[in-house]
Amino acid sequence: MTNIEKPKVFISYAWTNDEYTNRVANFVKRLRSDGIDTLFDQFDLLAGNSLNNFMEKCILDPTVTHVLMFLNPAYKEKADKRSGGAGRETQIISEEVYSDLDNSKFKPIIFDVEDKSVAEVVPVYLKNRMFIDLSNLDTFEENYRALVREIYGKPHMVKNQIGLRPDWVDDSKQMDLNYNKLNLIKESIYKGIEKNTFRYSLQSLKTEFNTIISNIDYGSINVDNYEEEYKKINPLRNFVVAVINELIELDRLSEFIVDFFEYYDTEMSKYRKSNSPMYLILKILKHELIIEIIALLYKNKKFKIIYNLITYGYETNNGWNPCASFHDFFYCMTESAIYNFDQNLGKHFTDGIYYKLTGIGDCWSRNMPVQYISLDDFVNADILLCSLTGIINNDRWFAISYVYKDDDNLWINTLETALKSKRLFMRYSELFGNMEEDKLKECIKRDHTNKDNSWYGYRNCNRRIPIMFDRNYDDNLLFSD
């Protein structure tokens, strides 16, 4: 899609009542405030002018880059019957639409469904066209941004670079899981005894951990093929993610996750004492696993559990630090040996490809547990942790994988929008521990003031981590309605 510096749109709508017309007018004002020139009869048609001539001239005007059709029940009725102003516009637009099926100039906008379904407000001639739904308040802001980006020729979903062939295409065993154990967990959940479910699930994870680890030989790790060495641990990763996915609706899940990771840390520490490469592998995996679990929790709207995991203290087997914060417990890149591992993983990438900045990140990106989360889910969770830990813990998490995000980060945009609205914020308040508004304002302001540029992104990369209120922080905007 071509970048459009100065877009110009014509607004096609059906007069329904004064209230509806005012809603359309207010929407037009917002478009204009976002740099989009508009042709709208209420603003541009003077008394005595011909309405039909105005409509036809606007639709066929070569300087008009888009025609926005604001659909509601009245628009559909007039369009289908070819009556009224909307009917006259339909006669002109439909000819343009049918003559060029790939024409993206004409954009149907679901603006008001009243008491009908979305399908019931779309005119017959537009049934097979993609539309943007602005009738739902929950998704209005996200879809409005998508519309504006399309008008400017900068859609939020763009093709990324073609990467390497995923290893799991040729390795059918990579996603193999212990389905018997998973089925027993499902059966336990079905019986409704949470205590037994958690007990059995934790024991299953411990058994699988020891079984998989005992079958991996890292005594003579192949430094020339670090990724193959790391992939040996994927069956453990897959099983952990699968178990958490099964338990996602249970109330005490946060305590279960902590219990598992504290056991994990205890077992991992045994390899540190023996100076085994297994220690490095397990520490990197722990970092990967927590991002994948956060992604699962966010997808399922388990915001309270995310907050709990970020704010808990974790028992660790480091003698000098027996109780660690979320960052200290899970983040792996602070150790020089792991940094060297990351560099070795990245050696086989060619110059000019941005993901060579993070060998570990690229290894993760090409080996996702795709049955449960996508790469996009993973990167979103990594970026989300960066903002949440900065605001809540004042101890920022660096989003290693942020370079794999090719479009705007909608999670961060959604949270910023929610924080500007008391009503919307109620849906996400558990992410922030249901903090009082004044306290949360104080935390966001502190986070914004104390930002260290080193946490914006990789030094040699011109793209930065999307952080809440990165450049547009304004205390007066928070909870303003």
Secondary structure, DSSP 4 states (H G I P E B T S, - for coil): ----SS-EEEEEE----HHHHHHHHHHHHHHHHTT-EEE-HHHHPPTTS-HHHHHHHHHH-TT--EEEEEE-HHHHHHHHHT-HHHHHHHHHHHHHHHH-TT--SEEEEE---TTS-GGGGS-GGGTTS--EE-S-HHHHHHHHHHHHHHHTT--SS-PPPP-PPPGGGT-TTTT---HHHHHHHHHHHHHT-HHHHHHHHHHHHHHHHHHHHHT---TT--TT-HHHHHHTTHHHHHHHHHHHHHTTT-TTHHHHHHHHHHHHHHHHHHHHHTT-HHHHHHHHHHHHHHHHHHHHHHHTT-HHHHHHHHH--EE-S-TT-SEE-HHHHH--TTSHHHHHHHHHHGGGSPTT-GGGG-HHHHHHHTS--TTT--HHHHHHHHHHHHHHHHHHTS-PPP-TTGGG--S--HHHHHHHHHHT-HHHHTTTGGGGTT--HHHHHHHHHHHHHT--GGGSS-TT-S-----TTTTT--GGGTT--
